[in-house]
Amino acid sequence: MTYSDVDARGQAETRGDGAAPAREPYGLDDLTGLTMTAGAISPAMARHMRDTMHFERQRPISDRNVTRLAEEMRRGWFLAGTPIFICTLPDGREYIVNGNHTLEAVHTSGVTVPLVLIRKRVRDMEDAARCYSTFDMQAVRNWKATLLATGFSESLPIPDKVASAVGVIMAGFKYAPNDQFMNKSRHARLEILPDYVKAAHLIKAAMDQSPRPNQRIIERAAILGVALYTARYQPSMAEEFWGGLAKDDGLKANDPRKSLLRFASNHRVTGSNDREMHAKAAALAWNAYFKGQTLDVCKPAQMLTIRILGTPMHKGAA
């Protein structure tokens, strides 16, 4: 069945009461004004398109976003068939109103990527601007939706919190504003999540039947990241450490678990730097417990490099 067939059938249909059908908001002109072609876009082609079809009213290009997309392309993670939306004026001039970051990334990556080019005829630049303004305005698929679609919502306890914590692990438990690829790429995180399914269940079971405020402390992304990491490599001790911290049943004041609870209770997470401090505090408490030592106060500022004993990070991040 062709588009013309659908259009003809639609025009012939009538409402059940015999009245004429309501006028449709879209017509044949809207359809014939659109063309779609799929093609392998090389880095050179992407550069030419960006240089000759630049929409001057668009937002500035984000270098970080380009870097992330380019790395996904090099790894074969970028979605083949991603659309590039182009507005064509009556005089033949063309402007890219969506997909500029994708094309910049193709050029940066050095990889030829299969893309779909959608061209729409517009009346003038104002019409093109209206097209541009409609993109990226709808709700973005968040981690909760991503995990639901990929099945992790069924295999992971507290899946959205675990996904955030795994992002902290991937970033080496540190704030690295200039290295956003591993922390931003959903493909990268989805590849690593299976490694932490067992650890997530262990931590969730250790927290069960404990006071909710203590659970919320452990669920903070940075602290949960340390919890998952220790549970992956030291499951027995991690169950004892995090379960004891969650229950807080008669812990002494100088117990490392109690010291971490006090630190987290007195410090909120308001930004990435705070998140790194929480990761360091959790690592300090874990290390003291691992060595069988007491800890009066968590002083994360004294830990220059995060070390987590009993794990591959026992000497610090690579």
ABEGO torsion letter per residue (X at the ends): XBAAAAAAAAAABBBAAGBBBBBBABBAAAAAABBBBBBBBBAAAAAAAAAAABBAABBBBBAAAAAAAAAAAAAGABBBGBBBBBBBBAAGBBBBABGAAAAAAAAAAGBBBBBBBBBBBBABAAAAAAAAAABGABBBBBAAAAAAAAGAAAABBGAAAAAAAAAAAAAGGBBBAABAAAAABAAAAAAAAAAAAAAAAAAAAAABGBBAAAAAAAABAAAAAAAAAAAAABAAAAAAAAAAAAAGBGBBAABAAAAAAAAAAABBBABAAAAAAAAAAAAAAAAAAAAGBBBABBBAAABABBBBBGBAAAAEBX
